[in-house]
Amino acid sequence: MLKHLYIKNFTLIDQLDIDFRNGFSVISGETGAGKSIILGAIGLLLGNRADSKQIKQGEKKCVIEATFSLPKGAFDTFFTDNNIDFDADETILRREVGSNGKSRAFINDTPVALNLMREVGDQLVDIHSQHQNLLLQKEDFQLNVIDILAANDKEMATYKSTFKAYKDAEKRLEQIKKQLKENAENEEFMRFQHEELSGANLQEGQQEELEAESKTLSHAEDIKHRYTMPTMH
């Protein structure tokens, strides 16, 4: 539920604070009273494109902030997976737009990518315009409604646990396949080395002889140069 809305320096709005209580709230007014401006500000919290023209003339930035109370357990996974501090009774979404056109998004004072704000905002706010009910068209929302009506929390928890175990097993299988492939490649290389060493027909003590010969050959150029230097008279 939306508990509080704060707007500052957005188009024609200097500063606006609105508290919402339990129940049905209505913002009414004549055409041009500013209702669409408020919706435009809320749209920024839903991830809509930011524009420096939205900032009130003469100001450096605009700020839109909304405070929500969330259903218990509905967003725990989202906040845990994205490492965001979480309080179901008071979750704050904030969007700031600077005069340079750049914007920043925050959830509970944690900077987040815009797609994360859009993800959580879509589940908190549903804007209905004429002939358009956007959230109702989304498959995830439809499935969520069915789950709520079916009251199948226990089955859902079992499914999630089983699905996670399946994905973990699938990941482990891929790791094993990768390891087997690497082992096969290593085996092939070791067989090649074995064949090369077998073909060389090395004898006991030959290593020392070869090392001595290599050392001699490494100094061959110095020795040759020393004995071919012209004698000075």
C-alpha positions in Angstrom: 0.0 0.0 0.0 1.2 3.5 -0.8 1.6 5.4 2.5 3.3 8.6 1.5 4.3 10.5 -1.7 6.9 13.3 -1.9 7.5 15.3 -5.0 10.0 18.2 -5.3 10.8 20.5 -8.3 8.9 18.3 -10.7 7.5 20.4 -13.7 5.2 22.9 -11.9 5.4 21.4 -8.4 7.6 23.1 -5.9 7.1 20.6 -3.2 4.2 18.2 -2.5 3.7 15.8 0.5 0.7 13.5 0.5 -0.1 11.0 3.2 -2.4 8.1 2.3 -4.4 6.2 4.9 -6.1 2.8 4.8 -9.0 2.7 2.5 -9.9 4.4 -0.8 -8.2 7.7 -1.6 -9.2 10.1 -4.4 -7.3 13.0 -5.9 -9.8 15.0 -8.0 -9.7 18.3 -9.8 -10.6 20.1 -13.0 -8.7 19.6 -16.2 -5.3 21.2 -15.8 -5.3 21.0 -12.0 -2.1 18.9 -12.0 -3.4 15.3 -11.6 -1.4 14.1 -14.7 1.7 15.7 -13.3 1.4 13.6 -10.2 1.0 10.5 -12.3 4.0 11.5 -14.4 6.1 11.8 -11.2 4.9 8.3 -10.1 5.8 7.1 -13.5 9.5 7.9 -12.8 9.3 5.5 -9.8 8.1 2.8 -12.2 11.2 3.2 -14.4 9.9 5.6 -17.0 12.4 7.6 -19.1 13.8 10.7 -17.3 14.1 14.1 -19.0 15.8 17.2 -17.6 12.8 19.2 -19.0 10.8 17.6 -16.1 12.8 19.7 -13.6 11.1 22.8 -12.4 12.6 25.8 -14.2 15.5 27.3 -12.3 16.2 24.2 -10.2 19.1 21.7 -10.4 17.2 18.5 -9.8 13.9 17.0 -9.0 13.1 14.3 -6.5 10.2 11.8 -6.3 9.9 9.5 -3.3 7.2 7.1 -2.4 6.8 5.1 0.9 5.1 1.7 0.7 4.0 -1.0 3.2 4.4 -4.3 1.6 2.6 -7.7 2.0 4.4 -9.9 4.4 6.8 -12.3 2.6 5.9 -11.1 -0.9 9.2 -9.4 -1.6 11.6 -11.2 0.7 13.3 -13.0 -2.1 13.7 -9.9 -4.3 15.4 -7.9 -1.5 17.6 -10.8 -0.4 18.7 -11.7 -3.9 19.6 -8.0 -4.7 21.2 -7.4 -1.3 18.9 -4.5 -0.4 17.9 -3.6 3.2 14.3 -4.5 3.7 11.5 -3.3 6.1 8.0 -4.5 4.9 6.3 -1.7 6.9 8.3 1.0 5.3 9.9 0.5 1.9 11.0 3.7 0.1 11.5 4.1 -3.7 13.3 7.3 -4.7 14.2 8.7 -8.1 16.4 11.8 -8.7 16.8 13.6 -12.0 19.6 16.1 -12.5 19.7 19.1 -14.9 22.2 17.2 -17.0 19.5 14.6 -17.8 21.1 11.9 -15.7 19.0 10.1 -13.1 19.6 7.9 -10.0 17.3 5.3 -8.5 17.2 4.2 -4.9 15.4 1.5 -2.9 15.6 2.0 0.8 18.6 4.4 0.2 20.4 1.7 -1.7 21.5 2.8 -5.3 19.9 0.3 -7.8 19.8 -0.2 -11.5 16.7 1.2 -13.1 15.5 -2.2 -14.1 15.3 -3.3 -10.5 13.2 -0.3 -9.6 11.0 -1.1 -12.6 10.7 -4.7 -11.4 9.5 -3.9 -7.9 7.5 -0.8 -9.0 5.4 -2.8 -11.5 4.3 -5.0 -8.6 3.4 -2.1 -6.3 1.7 0.3 -8.7 -0.8 -0.3 -11.5 -1.8 2.7 -13.5 -5.1 2.4 -15.4 -5.8 4.6 -18.3 -8.7 4.5 -20.7 -9.0 1.0 -22.4 -5.8 0.0 -20.8 -5.1 -2.3 -17.8 -1.4 -3.0 -18.2 -0.8 -5.2 -15.2 -3.7 -7.5 -16.0 -2.0 -8.3 -19.3 1.1 -9.7 -17.6 1.3 -13.4 -17.3 3.2 -13.2 -13.9 0.4 -11.1 -12.4 -2.3 -13.5 -13.7 -0.5 -16.4 -12.2 0.0 -14.6 -8.9 -3.8 -13.9 -8.7 -4.5 -17.6 -9.3 -2.0 -18.5 -6.5 -3.7 -16.1 -4.1 -7.2 -17.4 -4.9 -6.0 -21.0 -4.7 -4.4 -20.4 -1.3 -1.7 -22.8 -2.3 1.2 -21.4 -0.2 2.4 -24.8 1.0 2.3 -26.3 -2.5 4.1 -23.2 -3.9 6.9 -23.5 -1.2 7.3 -27.2 -2.1 7.5 -26.4 -5.8 10.1 -23.6 -5.3 12.2 -25.9 -3.1 12.0 -28.7 -5.6 12.7 -26.4 -8.6 15.7 -24.9 -6.8 17.1 -28.5 -6.2 16.5 -29.3 -9.8 18.4 -26.2 -11.0 21.3 -26.9 -8.6 21.5 -30.5 -9.9 21.4 -29.2 -13.5 24.2 -26.8 -12.7 26.2 -29.6 -11.1 25.7 -31.9 -14.1 27.1 -29.2 -16.4 30.1 -28.9 -14.1 30.7 -32.6 -14.3 30.3 -32.7 -18.1 32.9 -29.9 -18.3 35.3 -31.7 -16.0 34.9 -34.9 -18.0 35.7 -33.0 -21.2 38.8 -31.5 -19.6 39.9 -34.9 -18.3 39.5 -36.4 -21.8 41.6 -33.6 -23.3 44.3 -34.1 -20.6 44.3 -37.8 -21.2 44.8 -37.3 -24.9 47.7 -34.9 -24.3 49.3 -37.3 -21.8 49.0 -40.2 -24.4 50.7 -37.9 -26.9 53.6 -37.2 -24.5 53.9 -40.9 -23.7 54.1 -41.8 -27.4 56.8 -39.1 -28.0 58.9 -40.3 -25.0 58.5 -44.0 -26.1 59.6 -43.1 -29.7 62.6 -41.3 -28.4 64.0 -44.6 -27.0 65.8 -42.9 -24.1 68.4 -44.9 -22.2 69.4 -44.8 -18.6 72.0 -42.1 -18.0 71.2 -40.4 -21.3 69.7 -37.4 -19.6 73.0 -36.4 -18.1 74.8 -36.8 -21.4 72.2 -34.7 -23.2 72.4 -32.0 -20.5 76.2 -31.9 -20.8 76.0 -31.7 -24.6 73.4 -29.0 -24.3 75.6 -27.0 -22.0 78.6 -27.4 -24.4 76.5 -26.3 -27.4 75.2 -23.3 -25.5 78.8 -22.1 -25.2 79.8 -23.1 -28.7 79.6 -19.6 -30.2 81.9 -18.2 -27.4 84.4 -21.0 -27.9 84.4 -20.6 -31.7 84.8 -16.8 -31.3 87.7 -17.2 -28.9 89.8 -19.5 -31.1 89.2 -17.5 -34.3 90.2 -14.1 -32.9 93.1 -12.7 -34.9 96.4 -12.6 -33.0 97.9 -9.1 -32.4 101.7 -8.7 -33.1 
